[in-house]
Amino acid sequence: MNYTMIRSRPPAQRRELGDFVRSQRAKLKPSDVGLPSGARRRTPGLRREEAALLCGLSVTWYTWLEQGRDMSLSPSALARLASTLRLGRAERAYLFELAAKRDPEQGGGETDAVPPGVLACVGLIAAPAYLLDRTWTARSWNAPAEHLFIGWLDGSGDKNLLRYIFLEPSARSLIRDYEKRSRRVVAEFRADVSAYLNDPAIRRLIAELSERSEAFRRYWHERVVLGREGGERTFHHLKDGFLRYEQVTFALMGHPDLKLTMLLES
């Protein structure tokens, strides 16, 4: 079935979803979707019947959607609706957020390119800072981070944070309270990639780490889920000795796959 009756979303959210879909339908001309203009129309945009036909829904259910009825479309039906309405990236994300559904295309392609301005900004930060993509691979980092993370950001090797923590021996020496931190990292990674578990790169990474690291395999199968949060981070640096930082992490506006982490002196 493409749609079911549920009672999970607040009325205001359902109304906003209906109003949003109706407003997007009104922006489309018949010629935009390959339909003849025909006779003069009383209202702008596509008719409900036309939009329903194009996205494979019954007129009744499409009407209920725009009326804010207590119903839910499947992710595949929402994807067809987004395609029919010619939604942009932000509009599509808004549609799925209002419908409380996960976009089936989220995480299906290559990791987005990092905007040059973002790359430049990371280098200007005084504290150790690095930018992770959705596979938790560092895409950019500054000199203080390179100095701190010996064995990860200081050479020409692999820049994936999880491979560093679980496969690089120097990580165990650098990260204080290693067992607790590494277990939490896996729980945070599980929460972070929940929307991307069908992504081939994510699946390959999990399979590789499960095969090469007994600790990662054990933590992953515990299925603990924790939000990525800041807080105190301590290290025993080979050159600088004991170091204490306060970690803060930001998601980049318009680039949900990218996370900027900074380690501030505390």
BAVEX-755280 format. One line per 3 residues: number of its first residue (from 1); their letters; for each residue x, y, z of N, C-alpha, C. Coordinates in steps of 0.1 Angstrom, whole numbers, always signed. Example, Ala and Ser with C-alpha at 12.3 -4.5 7.8 and 13.67 -1.06 7.14 Angstrom:
BEGIN
1 = as = +132:-57:+78:+123:-45:+78:+132:-33:+78; +128:-22:+71:+137:-11:+71:+129:+0:+79 $
//
This chain:
BEGIN
1 = mny = +8:-12:+0:+0:+0:+0:+9:+12:+0; +4:+23:-7:+11:+35:-7:+7:+45:+4; -4:+42:+11:-8:+51:+21:-16:+43:+32 $
4 = tmi = -15:+48:+44:-22:+42:+55:-28:+53:+64; -38:+50:+72:-43:+59:+82:-35:+58:+95; -30:+69:+100:-22:+70:+112:-27:+82:+120 $
7 = rsr = -22:+82:+133:-25:+93:+142:-13:+97:+149; -3:+101:+142:+10:+104:+148:+15:+118:+147; +9:+125:+137:+14:+139:+135:+4:+149:+141 $
10 = ppa = +8:+160:+147:-1:+170:+152:-9:+176:+141; -21:+181:+144:-30:+187:+133:-23:+199:+126; -15:+207:+133:-9:+219:+127:+1:+214:+117 $
13 = qrr = +8:+203:+120:+18:+197:+110:+11:+192:+98; +0:+185:+100:-8:+180:+88:-13:+191:+80; -18:+202:+86:-23:+213:+78:-12:+220:+70 $
16 = elg = +0:+221:+77:+11:+227:+70:+15:+219:+58; +15:+206:+59:+18:+197:+48:+9:+199:+37; -4:+199:+40:-14:+201:+29:-13:+214:+22 $
19 = dfv = -11:+225:+31:-9:+238:+25:+3:+239:+16; +14:+233:+21:+26:+233:+13:+25:+226:+0; +19:+214:+0:+17:+207:-13:+8:+214:-22 $
22 = rsq = -3:+221:-17:-12:+228:-25:-5:+240:-32; +4:+247:-24:+11:+259:-29:+21:+255:-40; +27:+243:-38:+36:+239:-49:+29:+234:-61 $
25 = rak = +17:+228:-60:+9:+225:-71:+5:+237:-79; +2:+248:-72:-3:+260:-78:+8:+267:-87; +21:+264:-84:+32:+270:-91:+35:+263:-104 $
28 = lkp = +29:+251:-106:+32:+244:-118:+22:+247:-129; +27:+249:-141:+19:+250:-153:+18:+236:-160; +6:+234:-166:+5:+221:-173:+16:+218:-183 $
31 = sdv = +21:+228:-189:+32:+226:-199:+45:+222:-192; +46:+225:-179:+58:+221:-171:+59:+206:-170; +48:+199:-170:+48:+184:-168:+43:+177:-180 $
34 = glp = +43:+184:-192:+40:+177:-204:+25:+176:-207; +17:+184:-200:+2:+184:-203:-2:+195:-211; -12:+194:-220:-17:+205:-228:-24:+215:-219 $
37 = sga = -22:+228:-223:-28:+238:-214:-44:+238:-215; -49:+235:-226:-64:+233:-227:-71:+246:-225; -83:+245:-220:-92:+256:-218:-87:+265:-207 $
40 = rrr = -92:+277:-206:-88:+286:-196:-91:+281:-182; -82:+282:-172:-84:+276:-159:-88:+286:-149; -97:+282:-140:-102:+291:-130:-91:+294:-119 $
43 = tpg = -82:+284:-117:-72:+286:-107:-58:+283:-113; -48:+289:-108:-34:+287:-114:-29:+273:-111; -20:+269:-119:-13:+256:-116:-21:+244:-121 $
46 = lrr = -16:+232:-117:-23:+220:-120:-35:+218:-112; -44:+210:-118:-56:+206:-110:-52:+194:-101; -60:+192:-91:-57:+181:-82:-57:+168:-89 $
49 = eea = -67:+166:-98:-68:+154:-105:-55:+151:-113; -50:+162:-119:-38:+160:-127:-26:+157:-119; -24:+163:-107:-13:+160:-98:-14:+146:-93 $
52 = all = -26:+142:-89:-28:+129:-84:-25:+118:-94; -29:+120:-107:-26:+111:-118:-11:+110:-120; -4:+121:-120:+10:+121:-123:+19:+115:-112 $
55 = cgl = +14:+115:-99:+22:+109:-89:+16:+95:-84; +6:+91:-92:+1:+77:-89:-7:+75:-77; -15:+86:-73:-24:+85:-62:-38:+86:-66 $
58 = svt = -47:+81:-58:-61:+84:-62:-65:+98:-59; -74:+103:-66:-78:+117:-64:-83:+119:-49; -90:+110:-44:-95:+111:-30:-84:+112:-20 $
61 = wyt = -74:+104:-21:-63:+104:-12:-55:+117:-14; -53:+121:-26:-46:+134:-29:-53:+145:-22; -66:+145:-24:-75:+156:-18:-73:+156:-3 $
64 = wle = -74:+144:+3:-72:+143:+17:-59:+149:+22; -49:+146:+14:-35:+151:+17:-35:+166:+18; -41:+173:+8:-41:+187:+8:-50:+193:+18 $
67 = qgr = -60:+186:+22:-69:+190:+33:-64:+188:+47; -52:+182:+48:-46:+180:+61:-53:+169:+69; -59:+159:+62:-65:+148:+69:-54:+139:+76 $
70 = dms = -59:+131:+86:-50:+123:+94:-46:+110:+86; -36:+112:+77:-32:+101:+68:-17:+102:+67; -12:+91:+61:+3:+91:+58:+5:+84:+45 $
73 = lsp = +14:+91:+37:+18:+85:+24:+31:+77:+27; +34:+67:+19:+46:+59:+21:+57:+68:+15; +70:+65:+19:+81:+72:+14:+82:+72:-1 $
76 = sal = +79:+61:-8:+79:+60:-22:+69:+69:-29; +57:+70:-23:+47:+79:-28:+51:+93:-26; +57:+96:-15:+61:+110:-13:+72:+114:-22 $
79 = arl = +81:+104:-26:+92:+107:-35:+86:+110:-49; +75:+102:-53:+68:+105:-66:+62:+119:-66; +56:+122:-54:+50:+135:-53:+60:+147:-54 $
82 = ast = +72:+145:-47:+82:+155:-48:+87:+156:-62; +88:+145:-70:+92:+146:-84:+82:+153:-92; +69:+150:-90:+58:+156:-98:+58:+171:-96 $
85 = lrl = +60:+175:-83:+59:+189:-80:+72:+197:-83; +82:+190:-88:+95:+196:-92:+102:+203:-79; +102:+196:-68:+107:+202:-56:+122:+202:-56 $
88 = gra = +128:+213:-51:+142:+214:-50:+146:+207:-37; +159:+207:-35:+165:+199:-24:+159:+203:-10; +158:+216:-7:+153:+221:+5:+138:+218:+6 $
91 = era = +131:+220:-5:+116:+218:-5:+113:+203:-3; +121:+194:-9:+119:+180:-7:+122:+176:+7; +132:+181:+13:+135:+178:+27:+124:+183:+36 $
94 = ylf = +118:+194:+33:+107:+200:+41:+95:+191:+40; +92:+186:+28:+81:+177:+25:+82:+164:+34; +94:+158:+34:+95:+146:+42:+95:+148:+57 $
97 = ela = +100:+160:+61:+100:+164:+75:+86:+165:+80; +78:+172:+72:+64:+174:+76:+56:+161:+76; +59:+152:+67:+53:+139:+66:+58:+129:+76 $
100 = akr = +69:+133:+83:+75:+124:+93:+80:+111:+87; +85:+112:+75:+91:+100:+68:+105:+103:+64; +112:+92:+61:+126:+93:+57:+127:+92:+42 $
103 = dpe = +134:+101:+36:+135:+102:+21:+143:+90:+17; +137:+81:+8:+145:+69:+3:+157:+73:-5; +158:+85:-10:+170:+89:-18:+181:+95:-9 $
106 = qgg = +178:+97:+4:+188:+103:+12:+200:+94:+14; +211:+99:+11:+223:+91:+13:+226:+81:+2; +218:+82:-9:+220:+72:-20:+231:+75:-30 $
109 = get = +237:+87:-30:+247:+90:-39:+260:+92:-33; +269:+99:-41:+282:+102:-35:+281:+113:-25; +291:+114:-16:+291:+124:-6:+292:+138:-13 $
112 = dav = +285:+147:-9:+285:+160:-15:+298:+167:-15; +302:+174:-25:+314:+182:-25:+313:+193:-14; +325:+195:-8:+326:+205:+2:+327:+219:-4 $
115 = ppg = +319:+229:-1:+320:+242:-7:+334:+248:-4; +341:+254:-14:+354:+260:-11:+355:+269:+0; +344:+277:+2:+344:+286:+14:+345:+279:+27 $
118 = vla = +338:+268:+28:+339:+260:+41:+353:+255:+43; +359:+250:+32:+373:+245:+34:+382:+256:+39; +380:+268:+33:+389:+279:+37:+386:+283:+52 $
121 = cvg = +374:+283:+56:+371:+287:+70:+377:+278:+80; +377:+265:+78:+383:+255:+87:+397:+259:+90; +405:+263:+80:+419:+267:+82:+421:+280:+90 $
124 = lia = +410:+288:+92:+411:+300:+99:+408:+299:+114; +403:+287:+118:+399:+285:+132:+412:+283:+140; +413:+290:+152:+425:+288:+160:+426:+275:+167 $
127 = apa = +415:+270:+172:+415:+257:+179:+415:+245:+169; +419:+234:+174:+419:+222:+165:+404:+220:+160; +403:+219:+147:+390:+218:+140:+391:+208:+128 $
130 = yll = +381:+201:+126:+380:+192:+114:+366:+191:+109; +365:+187:+97:+352:+186:+90:+350:+172:+86; +339:+165:+91:+336:+151:+87:+325:+151:+77 $
133 = drt = +325:+141:+68:+314:+138:+59:+306:+127:+66; +296:+122:+58:+287:+113:+65:+293:+99:+68; +304:+96:+62:+311:+84:+65:+321:+86:+76 $
136 = wta = +321:+98:+82:+330:+102:+92:+345:+102:+87; +347:+106:+75:+360:+108:+69:+363:+123:+69; +375:+127:+74:+378:+141:+74:+380:+146:+60 $
139 = rsw = +373:+157:+57:+374:+163:+44:+382:+176:+45; +384:+181:+57:+392:+193:+59:+396:+194:+73; +408:+199:+76:+412:+201:+90:+423:+212:+90 $
142 = nap = +426:+217:+102:+435:+228:+103:+448:+223:+109; +458:+232:+110:+471:+228:+115:+471:+223:+130; +463:+230:+139:+462:+225:+153:+457:+211:+154 $
145 = aeh = +447:+207:+145:+441:+194:+145:+451:+184:+140; +459:+188:+130:+469:+179:+124:+480:+176:+135; +483:+187:+143:+493:+185:+154:+488:+176:+165 $
148 = lfi = +475:+177:+168:+469:+169:+179:+468:+154:+175; +462:+152:+163:+458:+138:+160:+469:+131:+152; +480:+127:+159:+491:+120:+153:+486:+106:+149 $
151 = gwl = +488:+102:+137:+484:+90:+132:+471:+90:+124; +464:+102:+125:+452:+104:+117:+453:+115:+107; +455:+127:+112:+455:+139:+103:+469:+144:+100 $
154 = dgs = +479:+138:+105:+493:+143:+103:+500:+137:+92; +494:+127:+85:+501:+120:+74:+493:+120:+61; +497:+111:+53:+490:+109:+40:+481:+97:+39 $
157 = gdk = +479:+91:+51:+471:+79:+51:+456:+81:+51; +448:+71:+55:+434:+72:+55:+429:+82:+65; +419:+89:+62:+414:+100:+71:+401:+97:+77 $
160 = nll = +396:+85:+77:+384:+81:+83:+386:+80:+98; +377:+87:+106:+378:+87:+121:+377:+74:+127; +367:+66:+122:+365:+53:+128:+377:+43:+125 $
163 = ryi = +382:+43:+113:+394:+35:+110:+405:+39:+119; +407:+52:+122:+417:+57:+131:+415:+51:+145; +404:+53:+150:+401:+49:+164:+403:+34:+166 $
166 = fle = +398:+26:+156:+398:+11:+159:+409:+4:+152; +416:+10:+142:+426:+2:+135:+440:+8:+137; +441:+21:+142:+454:+27:+143:+459:+26:+158 $
169 = psa = +470:+19:+161:+474:+17:+175:+477:+30:+182; +481:+40:+175:+484:+53:+182:+472:+59:+188; +460:+56:+183:+447:+62:+189:+445:+58:+203 $
172 = rsl = +449:+45:+206:+447:+40:+220:+456:+48:+230; +468:+52:+225:+477:+60:+234:+472:+74:+235; +467:+80:+224:+463:+94:+225:+451:+97:+232 $
175 = ird = +440:+89:+230:+427:+91:+236:+426:+86:+250; +425:+94:+260:+423:+90:+274:+409:+84:+276; +409:+74:+285:+396:+67:+287:+392:+60:+274 $
178 = yek = +401:+54:+267:+399:+49:+254:+386:+40:+253; +385:+30:+261:+374:+21:+260:+360:+27:+261; +359:+37:+270:+346:+44:+271:+343:+52:+259 $
181 = rsr = +354:+60:+254:+352:+69:+243:+349:+61:+230; +357:+50:+228:+355:+43:+215:+341:+36:+215; +336:+31:+226:+323:+26:+227:+312:+36:+224 $
184 = rvv = +314:+48:+229:+304:+59:+227:+305:+63:+212; +317:+64:+206:+318:+68:+192:+309:+59:+183; +309:+46:+186:+302:+37:+178:+287:+39:+179 $
187 = aef = +282:+42:+192:+268:+45:+194:+264:+58:+187; +273:+68:+187:+270:+80:+181:+270:+79:+165; +279:+70:+160:+279:+68:+146:+266:+61:+142 $
190 = rad = +262:+51:+149:+249:+44:+146:+238:+54:+145; +237:+63:+154:+226:+73:+154:+228:+82:+142; +240:+86:+139:+243:+96:+129:+240:+90:+115 $
193 = vsa = +242:+77:+113:+241:+72:+99:+228:+64:+97; +218:+66:+107:+206:+58:+106:+198:+61:+93; +200:+73:+87:+193:+76:+75:+201:+71:+62 $
196 = yln = +213:+66:+65:+222:+62:+53:+226:+48:+53; +219:+39:+60:+223:+25:+61:+223:+18:+48; +216:+23:+38:+216:+16:+25:+227:+22:+16 $
199 = dpa = +234:+32:+21:+245:+38:+13:+256:+28:+12; +260:+25:+0:+271:+15:-2:+284:+18:+6; +288:+31:+6:+300:+34:+13:+299:+32:+28 $
202 = irr = +287:+34:+34:+285:+32:+48:+285:+17:+51; +279:+9:+42:+278:-5:+44:+292:-12:+43; +300:-7:+33:+314:-12:+32:+322:-9:+44 $
205 = lia = +320:+3:+49:+328:+7:+61:+325:-1:+73; +312:-3:+76:+307:-11:+87:+312:-26:+86; +311:-31:+73:+316:-45:+71:+331:-46:+73 $
208 = els = +338:-36:+68:+353:-37:+70:+357:-36:+85; +351:-26:+92:+355:-25:+106:+350:-37:+114; +339:-43:+111:+334:-54:+118:+343:-66:+116 $
211 = ers = +349:-67:+104:+359:-78:+102:+372:-76:+108; +377:-63:+108:+391:-61:+112:+392:-57:+127; +381:-53:+133:+382:-49:+147:+371:-56:+156 $
214 = eaf = +376:-65:+165:+367:-72:+174:+359:-62:+182; +366:-51:+187:+359:-42:+195:+348:-35:+188; +351:-30:+176:+340:-23:+168:+328:-33:+166 $
217 = rry = +331:-46:+162:+321:-55:+159:+312:-57:+172; +318:-58:+183:+311:-60:+196:+302:-48:+199; +308:-36:+198:+300:-24:+201:+289:-22:+191 $
220 = whe = +291:-25:+178:+281:-23:+168:+269:-32:+170; +272:-44:+174:+261:-54:+177:+254:-52:+190; +259:-43:+198:+252:-39:+210:+240:-30:+207 $
223 = rvv = +241:-24:+195:+230:-15:+190:+226:-4:+200; +236:+1:+206:+233:+13:+215:+233:+25:+206; +224:+35:+208:+222:+47:+200:+223:+59:+209 $
226 = lgr = +233:+67:+207:+235:+80:+214:+237:+91:+205; +231:+103:+209:+233:+115:+201:+247:+120:+202; +252:+125:+191:+266:+131:+191:+266:+144:+199 $
229 = egg = +273:+144:+210:+272:+156:+219:+287:+161:+222; +287:+173:+227:+300:+178:+231:+304:+174:+245; +313:+182:+251:+317:+178:+264:+332:+177:+265 $
232 = ert = +337:+173:+276:+352:+173:+278:+358:+161:+270; +369:+165:+264:+378:+155:+257:+392:+156:+262; +398:+145:+266:+411:+146:+272:+420:+136:+264 $
235 = fhh = +433:+141:+262:+443:+133:+254:+456:+133:+262; +464:+122:+259:+478:+122:+263:+486:+123:+251; +491:+135:+248:+498:+137:+235:+512:+133:+237 $
238 = lkd = +518:+128:+226:+532:+123:+226:+541:+134:+229; +539:+146:+224:+548:+158:+226:+543:+167:+237; +530:+170:+238:+525:+180:+246:+519:+175:+260 $
241 = gfl = +520:+162:+262:+515:+156:+274:+500:+157:+275; +495:+159:+288:+480:+159:+290:+474:+171:+284; +463:+169:+277:+455:+180:+271:+440:+178:+274 $
244 = rye = +434:+189:+277:+419:+189:+280:+412:+199:+271; +401:+195:+264:+394:+204:+255:+379:+202:+258; +371:+212:+254:+357:+211:+253:+353:+210:+238 $
247 = qvt = +346:+199:+235:+343:+196:+221:+329:+202:+218; +329:+209:+206:+316:+214:+201:+315:+210:+187; +303:+206:+182:+301:+201:+169:+289:+208:+163 $
250 = fal = +290:+213:+150:+280:+220:+143:+277:+213:+130; +264:+212:+127:+260:+207:+113:+260:+220:+104; +264:+218:+92:+265:+230:+83:+251:+232:+76 $
253 = mgh = +246:+244:+76:+234:+248:+70:+234:+244:+55; +225:+237:+50:+224:+233:+36:+233:+221:+32; +240:+216:+42:+249:+205:+39:+248:+195:+51 $
256 = pdl = +237:+188:+53:+235:+180:+65:+245:+168:+66; +252:+165:+55:+261:+154:+55:+274:+158:+62; +276:+171:+64:+289:+176:+69:+288:+181:+83 $
259 = klt = +298:+178:+91:+298:+182:+105:+311:+189:+109; +311:+200:+114:+323:+207:+118:+325:+205:+133; +337:+200:+137:+340:+197:+151:+352:+206:+155 $
262 = mll = +350:+213:+167:+361:+221:+172:+364:+216:+186; +377:+217:+190:+381:+214:+204:+387:+226:+210; +379:+232:+219:+382:+244:+226:+389:+242:+239 $
265 = es = +399:+250:+242:+407:+248:+254:+397:+251:+266; +398:+242:+276:+389:+244:+288:+397:+247:+300 $
//
